[in-house]
């Protein structure tokens, strides 16, 4: 029955099916990144300034003289648009752009997904406590969320990144290296907690006065049982709608931080750092910056489409 219901849903919601198909392609590319690198014979993390590549039966240098009249400086080889090494050309370090795109997808999607999950867990906990307990608990948590809400998102993220990037962090037995992905995951998750906690708190307050909750309270059910058995299952719909939207925001934040060299650290790649690498090649080899930008746009649009479809479906169910 669940499978038939899912098939019927996607027949009615072709946009959701297209969005999931696009996300599946991107996720598959991220998972298969090491296989692609081994197949075409490139190392996306190592510079190849003195390397060569086979083009139309002729071996050419990866870094070639510029096309300006004086032929000063070097430009990376352009895209071949065919399966094989350097299908999308090389960056300023002579690294394969296509392979780094796939490895960048691994980092960007992992950080965005993990940060969104952590953010929703923290937001759900804060929203439940504030909305159900009320009183001074609600006042304290709401004021803390207001403080986080008042700080500009990217300014807050950059400030946290500047403090943490470049320094080892220790929490008792836990030790984080400066290049650990847990740092951008934690930072991005924290800055978006107010955006998810506010609607969850409002939904929890409305559910706290619902008839089925009052009936459970009248039967002597404990607060913990009411929250876990009565409120949380209904609240899951709100969290489900928020999930793709928060993940899209987390992806944009990760890309911005990595573009500023405050997220994923070199030689590792993410879509944001790839755009940064292509900034100086925008006139000679624009694909270096455009390709990861297109990947970000497609991912965010797909996530937003999923969120819109989920919200519309839940509204339709509420009217029935």
ABEGO torsion letter per residue (X at the ends): XAAAAAAAAAAABAAAAAAAAAAAAAAAAAAAAAAAAAAAGBBAABBBAABBBBBGGBBBBABBBBABAAGBEBBBBBBAGBBEBGAAEBBAAGBBAAAAAAAAAAAAAAAAAAAAAAAAAAAAAAAAAAAAAEEAAAAAAAAAAAAAAABBAAAAAAAAAAAABGBBBBBEABBBBAABAAAAAAAAAAAAAAAAAAAAAAAAAAAAABAAAAAAAAAGBBAAAAAAAAAAAAAAAAAAAAAAAAAAAAAAAAAAAAAAGABBBOABBBAAAAAAAAAAAAAABAAAAAAAAAAAAAAAAAAAAAAAAAAAAAAAAAAX
